[in-house]
Protein backbone atom coordinates (compact mmCIF):
# COMPACT_ATOMS: atom_id res chain seq x y z
CA UNK A 1 0.00 0.00 0.00
CA UNK A 2 2.82 2.38 0.88
CA UNK A 3 4.45 1.96 -2.54
CA UNK A 4 1.17 2.61 -4.35
CA UNK A 5 0.44 5.75 -2.30
CA UNK A 6 4.02 7.06 -2.62
CA UNK A 7 3.59 6.98 -6.41
CA UNK A 8 0.44 9.11 -6.12
CA UNK A 9 -1.78 6.23 -7.22
CA UNK A 10 -4.97 4.87 -5.65
CA UNK A 11 -5.22 1.60 -3.75
CA UNK A 12 -7.64 -0.89 -5.38
CA UNK A 13 -11.33 -0.74 -4.46
CA UNK A 14 -11.28 -4.35 -3.26
CA UNK A 15 -8.48 -3.73 -0.75
CA UNK A 16 -9.99 -0.49 0.55
CA UNK A 17 -13.53 -1.85 0.91
CA UNK A 18 -12.24 -5.00 2.63
CA UNK A 19 -10.21 -2.95 5.14
CA UNK A 20 -13.05 -0.48 5.68
CA UNK A 21 -15.68 -3.20 6.17
CA UNK A 22 -13.53 -4.92 8.79
CA UNK A 23 -12.94 -1.63 10.61
CA UNK A 24 -16.64 -0.68 10.59
CA UNK A 25 -17.61 -4.12 11.91
CA UNK A 26 -15.01 -3.87 14.68
CA UNK A 27 -16.24 -0.40 15.61
CA UNK A 28 -19.85 -1.53 15.68
CA UNK A 29 -18.90 -4.46 17.92
CA UNK A 30 -17.31 -1.95 20.33
CA UNK A 31 -20.47 0.18 20.36
CA UNK A 32 -19.25 2.98 18.11
CA UNK A 33 -22.20 4.95 16.77
CA UNK A 34 -20.60 6.73 13.84
CA UNK A 35 -17.49 7.35 11.82
CA UNK A 36 -15.72 9.88 9.64
CA UNK A 37 -13.95 8.88 6.44
CA UNK A 38 -11.22 11.14 5.11
CA UNK A 39 -10.46 10.92 1.39
CA UNK A 40 -12.86 8.06 0.73
CA UNK A 41 -14.75 7.24 -1.43
CA UNK A 42 -12.73 8.56 -4.36
CA UNK A 43 -14.71 6.98 -7.21
CA UNK A 44 -18.40 6.54 -7.96
CA UNK A 45 -17.88 2.76 -7.86
CA UNK A 46 -16.46 3.05 -4.33
CA UNK A 47 -19.40 5.26 -3.32
CA UNK A 48 -21.88 2.71 -4.68
CA UNK A 49 -20.11 -0.14 -2.88
CA UNK A 50 -19.95 1.92 0.32
CA UNK A 51 -23.71 2.49 0.21
CA UNK A 52 -24.11 -1.31 0.20
CA UNK A 53 -21.89 -1.62 3.27
CA UNK A 54 -23.22 1.20 5.49
CA UNK A 55 -25.49 4.24 5.63
CA UNK A 56 -23.90 7.57 4.77
CA UNK A 57 -25.58 10.58 6.34
CA UNK A 58 -23.45 13.41 5.01
CA UNK A 59 -20.47 14.01 2.77
CA UNK A 60 -18.48 17.18 3.33
CA UNK A 61 -16.40 18.39 0.42
CA UNK A 62 -13.67 20.58 1.87
CA UNK A 63 -12.66 22.81 -1.03
CA UNK A 64 -9.29 24.51 -1.18
CA UNK A 65 -7.77 26.54 -3.99
CA UNK A 66 -5.31 24.44 -5.98
CA UNK A 67 -2.38 26.78 -5.40
CA UNK A 68 -2.92 26.60 -1.62
CA UNK A 69 -3.35 22.84 -1.71
CA UNK A 70 -0.12 22.38 -3.63
CA UNK A 71 1.80 24.64 -1.26
CA UNK A 72 0.40 22.90 1.83
CA UNK A 73 1.26 19.44 0.48
CA UNK A 74 4.80 20.54 -0.37
CA UNK A 75 5.16 22.08 3.11
CA UNK A 76 4.17 18.97 5.08
CA UNK A 77 6.81 17.62 7.45
CA UNK A 78 6.92 14.69 9.86
CA UNK A 79 9.11 14.37 12.92
CA UNK A 80 11.27 11.31 12.32
CA UNK A 81 11.35 10.64 16.06
CA UNK A 82 7.82 11.16 17.41
CA UNK A 83 5.82 11.00 14.15
CA UNK A 84 4.21 14.41 14.72
CA UNK A 85 2.82 16.22 11.66
CA UNK A 86 3.74 19.82 10.92
CA UNK A 87 3.70 22.24 8.03
CA UNK A 88 6.33 24.81 7.12
CA UNK A 89 4.29 26.51 4.38
CA UNK A 90 2.89 29.97 4.93
CA UNK A 91 0.03 30.50 2.51
CA UNK A 92 -0.75 34.15 1.82
CA UNK A 93 -2.85 34.52 -1.31
CA UNK A 94 -4.10 38.00 -2.15
CA UNK A 95 -7.69 38.52 -3.27
CA UNK A 96 -8.08 38.86 -7.04
CA UNK A 97 -10.60 38.27 -9.85
CA UNK A 98 -13.48 38.04 -7.39
CA UNK A 99 -11.80 35.33 -5.32
CA UNK A 100 -11.26 36.12 -1.64
CA UNK A 101 -7.78 36.20 -0.18
CA UNK A 102 -6.57 33.37 1.99
CA UNK A 103 -4.06 33.10 4.78
CA UNK A 104 -2.88 29.88 6.38
CA UNK A 105 -0.13 30.16 8.95
CA UNK A 106 2.56 27.49 9.18
CA UNK A 107 2.13 24.76 11.79
CA UNK A 108 5.65 24.74 13.23
CA UNK A 109 7.06 21.90 15.30
CA UNK A 110 8.11 22.25 18.94
CA UNK A 111 11.83 22.87 19.44
CA UNK A 112 12.59 19.21 20.22
CA UNK A 113 11.28 18.17 16.77
CA UNK A 114 12.62 21.03 14.64
CA UNK A 115 15.88 19.32 13.69
CA UNK A 116 14.22 15.95 13.06
CA UNK A 117 11.74 16.92 10.34
CA UNK A 118 11.50 14.87 7.16
CA UNK A 119 9.41 15.25 4.01
CA UNK A 120 6.96 12.52 3.06
CA UNK A 121 8.08 10.52 0.02
CA UNK A 122 4.79 11.32 -1.76
CA UNK A 123 4.99 15.08 -1.18
CA UNK A 124 6.83 16.03 -4.32
CA UNK A 125 5.37 18.50 -6.80
CA UNK A 126 5.11 15.77 -9.47
CA UNK A 127 3.25 13.35 -7.18
CA UNK A 128 0.92 16.03 -5.78
CA UNK A 129 0.03 17.21 -9.30
CA UNK A 130 -0.61 13.58 -10.32
CA UNK A 131 -2.98 13.21 -7.34
CA UNK A 132 -4.79 16.36 -8.47
CA UNK A 133 -5.15 14.98 -12.02
CA UNK A 134 -6.56 11.73 -10.61
CA UNK A 135 -8.94 13.74 -8.46
CA UNK A 136 -10.21 15.69 -11.45
CA UNK A 137 -10.78 12.54 -13.47
CA UNK A 138 -12.14 10.16 -10.85
CA UNK A 139 -13.31 12.00 -7.77
CA UNK A 140 -15.27 14.97 -9.12
CA UNK A 141 -18.07 12.60 -10.26
CA UNK A 142 -18.37 11.46 -6.62
CA UNK A 143 -19.49 14.99 -5.75
CA UNK A 144 -22.35 14.68 -8.27
CA UNK A 145 -23.19 11.21 -6.89
CA UNK A 146 -23.74 12.57 -3.37
CA UNK A 147 -25.18 15.89 -4.55
CA UNK A 148 -27.92 14.00 -6.44
CA UNK A 149 -28.76 12.16 -3.19
CA UNK A 150 -28.93 15.37 -1.15
CA UNK A 151 -25.97 14.30 1.00
CA UNK A 152 -23.26 16.75 -0.14
CA UNK A 153 -22.18 19.81 1.82
CA UNK A 154 -19.64 21.90 -0.09
CA UNK A 155 -17.43 23.93 2.21
CA UNK A 156 -14.86 26.42 0.89
CA UNK A 157 -11.99 26.54 3.37
CA UNK A 158 -11.48 30.20 4.29
CA UNK A 159 -8.00 29.63 5.70
CA UNK A 160 -6.30 27.53 8.33
CA UNK A 161 -7.88 25.56 11.16
CA UNK A 162 -8.51 28.63 13.33
CA UNK A 163 -10.52 30.32 10.57
CA UNK A 164 -12.17 27.21 9.16
CA UNK A 165 -13.20 25.15 12.19
CA UNK A 166 -15.76 27.56 13.69
CA UNK A 167 -17.26 28.21 10.26
CA UNK A 168 -17.51 24.48 9.54
CA UNK A 169 -19.22 23.87 12.90
CA UNK A 170 -21.64 26.68 12.04
CA UNK A 171 -22.34 25.17 8.60
CA UNK A 172 -23.08 21.83 10.31
CA UNK A 173 -25.24 23.50 12.98
CA UNK A 174 -22.93 22.10 15.67
CA UNK A 175 -21.89 25.30 17.44
CA UNK A 176 -24.22 24.78 20.39
CA UNK A 177 -23.50 21.06 20.51
CA UNK A 178 -19.77 21.69 21.03
CA UNK A 179 -20.53 24.13 23.85
CA UNK A 180 -22.80 21.55 25.52
CA UNK A 181 -20.13 18.87 25.23
CA UNK A 182 -17.51 21.21 26.71
CA UNK A 183 -19.79 22.12 29.60
CA UNK A 184 -20.54 18.45 30.27
CA UNK A 185 -16.88 17.42 30.26
Phi, psi and omega in degrees: 000319181299318181296318179298312182295319181296339177271358180081016181262170180261143176287148185299150179304318183299315180295313182297312182296321178298311179298316181295316180300316179297318181293319179295319177297316179297318179296318179297319179298330179273000179089013178294139185254002180189179181199161175234130175255136180244114178083017179213138002281154180250351178227159178297322178301316178297320179297318178296316179296318180300320179297333176281343183265323185204168176271133177251122180275317187207142174241126179253121177262102178279113185258133180223137179304141185302320181295324178288318179300315179299313180297319180294318179297319181287342180266357181293140176221151179235139175284123182291346180264306185262346181084004180298148180255133181221174178214126182268354183284139171245111182265122179220090183256123180283149177293136176197154178052039178081354178271138179289157175289168180212137175229129175229115180288155174296159175246082188287154179280162172291161184307322182292344180257342189307322182272000185246016184282139175231159177263138176299144181299330183268006179259057171253158181301319180299313182292318180297316179295325176296318178298322179293322177296318178298318179302311181302318184283320191250329189265328178307320177298338177294325176301313179297322179304309182281329177298317181294341179262003180070027184245008185255126171248118178265128184229112178280119179293123182276350182170215180283189183301316183300322180279323189277319187302310179298324180289324176293316177302319178298315180298330180268003183057042182246008182302309182292324181298319179296318180297320178296318180293322179294318181293328181281340185283000000 
